[in-house]
């Protein structure tokens, strides 16, 4: 019996998904021959959803992204597949990811507390779902949403 045959017979290969269900598996543990790549849009969507989960984040994106999204949403039949990633830019390597976020906050929210909560949630979500280490989460507050902004848009026009 050859060495290769002996190894495969004595140590059956079990797919990583079946090994230790319920525990996190480092991507490098699976096999030195195997490779997993995670697309940037996947990480961006995860980071966007994790950001939206935090109360006080009114809307994602800078002014141009929000304006373009509003126009796209009004087009009949258009599907907004990138809504989850609006306001999110990422760089993804083999083992690490960096995330840049742009969003609008609600008036009255303590911004330092908000950005700390967003960072924690993004890091936790991305690392848990992808296994990538998040090296940085950069946040840009683009605007603040005032309560009267909603009322101004809902009022009747001043002239007929």
Phi and psi in degrees as a GROMACS rama.xvg file:
@    title "Ramachandran Plot"
@    xaxis  label "Phi"
@    yaxis  label "Psi"
@TYPE xy
-79.5112  164.039  UNK-2
-60.4824  -41.7356  UNK-3
-64.8698  -41.4701  UNK-4
-67.0119  -43.6397  UNK-5
-59.9723  -43.2565  UNK-6
-64.6455  -44.8267  UNK-7
-69.6303  -31.4671  UNK-8
-77.2396  -37.8731  UNK-9
-81.7293  -24.4355  UNK-10
-126.898  88.7786  UNK-11
-64.9832  143.109  UNK-12
-81.6763  123.249  UNK-13
-113.31  129.365  UNK-14
-55.5101  142.845  UNK-15
-59.2033  -32.0941  UNK-16
-65.3012  -24.7947  UNK-17
-93.027  -17.9586  UNK-18
-73.275  128.337  UNK-19
46.9084  59.1532  UNK-20
-55.417  143.486  UNK-21
90.574  -8.56865  UNK-22
-112.4  151.274  UNK-23
-75.0793  134.43  UNK-24
-113.529  125.311  UNK-25
-65.4047  135.191  UNK-26
-57.9647  -29.495  UNK-27
-76.4122  -14.0184  UNK-28
-75.7127  -23.3032  UNK-29
-61.6595  -57.0386  UNK-30
-170.59  147.055  UNK-31
-73.0193  -17.9926  UNK-32
-86.8658  -26.6421  UNK-33
-83.8918  154.329  UNK-34
-141.804  138.946  UNK-35
-122.231  130.024  UNK-36
-120.585  141.526  UNK-37
-117.621  123.133  UNK-38
-67.577  150.339  UNK-39
-60.5127  -36.3994  UNK-40
-67.0666  -26.6222  UNK-41
-67.6837  -48.4517  UNK-42
-64.0518  -38.447  UNK-43
-63.7864  -41.6699  UNK-44
-65.7364  -41.3309  UNK-45
-62.2159  -46.2861  UNK-46
-64.3272  -39.3577  UNK-47
-64.3365  -44.3158  UNK-48
-66.029  -39.6947  UNK-49
-64.4202  -34.7207  UNK-50
-68.4412  -45.1579  UNK-51
-65.0601  -22.8202  UNK-52
-67.765  -17.6962  UNK-53
-89.9581  125.595  UNK-54
-64.2816  138.729  UNK-55
107.276  -15.788  UNK-56
-87.0554  111.291  UNK-57
-79.8007  -49.2616  UNK-58
-155.097  148.885  UNK-59
-95.0182  147.324  UNK-60
104.977  161.973  UNK-61
-83.3885  -178.058  UNK-62
-57.0159  -46.839  UNK-63
-67.0445  -41.6247  UNK-64
-65.1185  -39.4028  UNK-65
-67.9056  -41.403  UNK-66
-64.8255  -45.2964  UNK-67
-62.5864  -41.4891  UNK-68
-63.6355  -39.1125  UNK-69
-64.616  -41.4511  UNK-70
-65.9045  -45.6851  UNK-71
-62.1802  -38.1529  UNK-72
-66.8262  -23.3749  UNK-73
-84.2959  -12.4266  UNK-74
-78.6005  120.49  UNK-75
-60.0077  135.847  UNK-76
81.8356  -4.49275  UNK-77
-80.2146  138.056  UNK-78
-108.216  130.8  UNK-79
-97.6331  85.8055  UNK-80
-78.0277  -20.7712  UNK-81
-98.9749  9.61095  UNK-82
-57.9634  -39.9977  UNK-83
-63.6842  -27.4338  UNK-84
-101.227  3.94098  UNK-85
-61.9474  132.203  UNK-86
81.3807  11.0046  UNK-87
-124.272  130.761  UNK-88
-126.503  136.892  UNK-89
-133.636  156.314  UNK-90
-123.862  127.911  UNK-91
-120.979  126.58  UNK-92
-105.69  -162.167  UNK-93
-72.1532  -35.0045  UNK-94
-128.276  -6.31231  UNK-95
-135.159  159.169  UNK-96
-142.084  147.724  UNK-97
-122.578  140.495  UNK-98
-125.461  134.42  UNK-99
-118.022  130.488  UNK-100
-122.427  143.349  UNK-101
-128.543  129.254  UNK-102
-157.371  169.694  UNK-103
-106.141  137.678  UNK-104
-105.725  154.412  UNK-105
-74.3296  143.645  UNK-106
-62.7201  139.496  UNK-107
95.8549  -11.2123  UNK-108
-82.7691  136.141  UNK-109
-72.6089  109.019  UNK-110
-61.0536  -42.7393  UNK-111
-59.7077  -39.6019  UNK-112
-68.116  -40.0201  UNK-113
-62.4746  -48.9215  UNK-114
-67.344  -32.3708  UNK-115
-65.7344  -42.0816  UNK-116
-65.4048  -41.276  UNK-117
-62.7693  -47.2616  UNK-118
-57.5977  -47.5656  UNK-119
-59.1229  -45.7211  UNK-120
-67.7433  -38.7763  UNK-121
-66.5942  -48.1003  UNK-122
-59.4408  -47.665  UNK-123
-61.2197  -46.948  UNK-124
-64.6733  -48.1516  UNK-125
-66.2455  -45.8117  UNK-126
-65.7713  -39.4869  UNK-127
-67.9789  -42.9747  UNK-128
-81.4396  -28.3993  UNK-129
-112.738  -23.4755  UNK-130
81.6069  -0.972804  UNK-131
-80.9645  145.988  UNK-132
-83.2941  127.431  UNK-133
-88.6211  115.548  UNK-134
-85.3152  -29.956  UNK-135
-159.441  150.502  UNK-136
-129.959  104.581  UNK-137
-95.304  132.638  UNK-138
-121.974  134.249  UNK-139
-121.602  116.167  UNK-140
-84.0913  115.071  UNK-141
-89.0964  -28.2596  UNK-142
-167.001  172.595  UNK-143
-125.478  133.031  UNK-144
-90.4796  120.389  UNK-145
-96.24  143.693  UNK-146
-56.9044  -36.8164  UNK-147
-69.6476  -14.4727  UNK-148
-62.4915  -37.3875  UNK-149
-70.8367  -41.3777  UNK-150
-67.2631  -38.123  UNK-151
-63.5841  -38.3234  UNK-152
-73.7232  -24.4895  UNK-153
-92.1787  -12.0499  UNK-154
-75.7703  162.619  UNK-155
-74.1947  151.428  UNK-156
-65.4464  150.59  UNK-157
-75.7777  -24.9949  UNK-158
-125.118  153.675  UNK-159
